[in-house]
Amino acid sequence: MEVLPVDLPNLRTSSSHSQQGIASRISQAHHLSVSMQRGSEQLLTEYVLRQGIPFGNADFNPHVPDFPGLPSPALSQEAWKDLSDAERLQQDVMAFSNLPAFLSAVKRQQEMLNSLASELHRQLETAGMQCRGMASNLKSIMTAMGLMPEPAVPVEPPNPVENFSKKLVGYYVCQLYREWANRSEEDLALLATKYPL
Amino acid sequence: MMKVFLLGLALLRVDSLMYPAVISPQDPTLLIGSSLTASCSVDAGSSLRAEDLYWTLNGRRLPAETYEVLNATTLSVTISSLNGSQQQSGDNLVCHSRDGGILAGSCLYIGLPPEKPTNISCWSKNMKDLTCKWAPGTEGETYLHTNYTLKYKLRWYGRDNTCQQYHTAGPYSCHIPKDLALFTPYEIWVEASNRLGVAVSEVVMLDIVDVVTTDPPSNVHVSRVGDLEDQLSVRWSAPPALKDFLFQAKYQIQYRVEDSSEWKQVVDNVGNQTSCRLAGLRPGTVYFVQVRCNPFGIYGSKKAGIWSDWSNPTAASTPRNGRATGVCEPKNGEHNNTLRRELKQFFGWMRKHGSSYGCANLSIKMYDQWRVSLQKSHKTRNQVLSGDKS
């Protein structure tokens, strides 16, 4: 049984109402993460289609680098289990707070590169909005739990000049978005077991 | 300050991880059928050598015979007879390491310059705006994304204006919503441009009043004509937006029976006629009727206007008892010969049979009854002559 690392004043005396409040926010955020998992798969599919082969080939698997402010969420199972709820939430908050800037940069680049791909532009826009929603939900969960979200780190999404580099960067961003959607789903599913409705 | 420095370092590290080699040229634009020689240079600090590299174009490996080792770390490739680009974002020319890893890429834009757009046609809705459409003018494809810009200016003076609202009436169209002048010619043209060049259409000249269209007629009502089983009366109002200007407007009526998809069209009505009697219809049958308007001669224009859309279909049914054939019967005596002849015959008949009616009792009802009896006798004669076609 994990002990929360911060003071939760009056936890024992606070009504089950606030526990229910946290539980329902976690459930809501979890639903959003499931929706984002689906959305991020669709986005990646649409993205690679528009960039042309080799993007989308079964063997197309370039290494996705970390970006400042948007690292890969990949962790070993053990490392993930060792994280506290606060750490998990904080990592998710940082990723979803920064993803909108990256997605928006990709959308701008794709509007030049693939001006006719309006469905792709729309999906990039929607993804950014959902990330903002998720970041806001996660912050409110942290606040309800008596945790203080760390201040946002300023991010500068890469803005390459060459078109192939633009295609690659966009691919990396879509992959990272998908990975973080998957990661947040796992994190929130675990939290939901600790704060059942 | 420290944070910025660290951020800068982090970006540099990301750069060299992401771009371990460089391809030249980057993003070239080429004509279909031309050749390209590109080179891939790996990072000096890398352990890779030119012999370790290979090229693909849109995922297809390029043959080693087309490669040349330029130096220890640079491999070139020559591609001849280039095909048109497969996607708008450009073909992917990629330099790989032996294990298939992507080292660098360059997007190729291969196609043709645009041809002159053609067949520009324009129309104005109620003289308030102008919509134009055109054909792209390229029989095949250019393979490159082509932008179209519609431009217009007043013929005698004024600067070029650029239309802003595209795709309002199909992919090759543009809508100018306001600030148009009447009674003065406009010059209109379309410019097509892509990475390989620009092409400009011929200039079309028009006056807004010569290309006017309008809304369909309003208040279309279809009703029976007394007991007449072969007729329906259609009435409508001039389209509201132009109703005070449509002195010479033409109208067309089309009608069909309920279970047919074939419309029968009735000849144009000219002038201020806003009604028509359909004759020769089948009795006891539901008909759908539509009307449309051409604002011919609006503001003194000598040219035909442009037909409006058809009004929404209005339905009515003929009463059941009779039969016939026919066209729009004129209510007033415009198509005079037929009506006059009929009236003459009618009055003759009146003299013979009308003694029990006073002149004051002469009415359209009697005329209708007479028409019914006339049709009955025509039918008998037609049946004898040509068999029953109803």
Contacts between the chains, C-beta under 8 A, distances in Angstrom:
chain1	res1	chain2	res2	distance
A	50	B	87	7.0
A	50	B	89	6.3
A	51	B	87	7.6
A	51	B	89	5.8
A	51	B	92	7.4
A	52	B	58	6.2
A	52	B	86	5.9
A	52	B	87	4.3
A	52	B	89	6.3
A	52	B	90	7.6
A	52	B	91	6.8
A	52	B	92	5.5
A	53	B	58	4.8
A	53	B	59	3.5
A	53	B	86	7.9
A	53	B	92	6.7
A	54	B	56	6.6
A	54	B	58	7.7
A	54	B	59	4.4
A	54	B	92	6.3
A	54	B	94	6.5
A	54	B	102	7.7
A	55	B	92	7.4
A	57	B	59	5.8
A	59	B	100	6.7
A	62	B	101	7.2
A	62	B	102	5.0
A	63	B	17	8.0
A	65	B	14	5.5
A	65	B	17	5.2
A	65	B	18	5.7
A	66	B	14	7.5
A	67	B	14	6.6
A	68	B	7	6.0
A	68	B	10	4.8
A	68	B	11	6.9
A	68	B	14	7.5
A	113	B	88	7.7
A	113	B	89	4.6
A	113	B	90	7.6
A	114	B	87	7.9
A	114	B	88	5.6
A	114	B	89	4.9
A	115	B	88	7.1
A	115	B	145	6.3
A	116	B	88	5.9
A	116	B	145	7.0
A	117	B	88	7.6
A	156	B	7	7.3
A	156	B	11	7.5
A	158	B	11	7.6
A	158	B	14	7.1
A	158	B	18	8.0
A	161	B	26	7.9
A	162	B	26	4.6
A	162	B	27	6.3
A	162	B	106	7.2
A	162	B	107	7.7
A	163	B	26	7.5
A	163	B	27	4.9
A	163	B	89	7.1
A	163	B	90	5.8
A	163	B	106	7.9
A	163	B	107	4.0
A	164	B	23	7.7
A	164	B	26	7.6
A	164	B	27	7.8
A	164	B	90	8.0
A	164	B	92	6.6
A	164	B	94	7.7
A	164	B	104	7.3
A	164	B	105	3.3
A	164	B	106	5.6
A	164	B	107	5.1
A	165	B	18	7.5
A	165	B	19	6.8
A	165	B	105	7.6
A	167	B	89	6.7
A	167	B	92	7.5
A	167	B	105	7.4
A	167	B	107	7.3
A	168	B	18	7.0
A	168	B	102	7.6
A	168	B	105	7.1
A	169	B	18	7.8
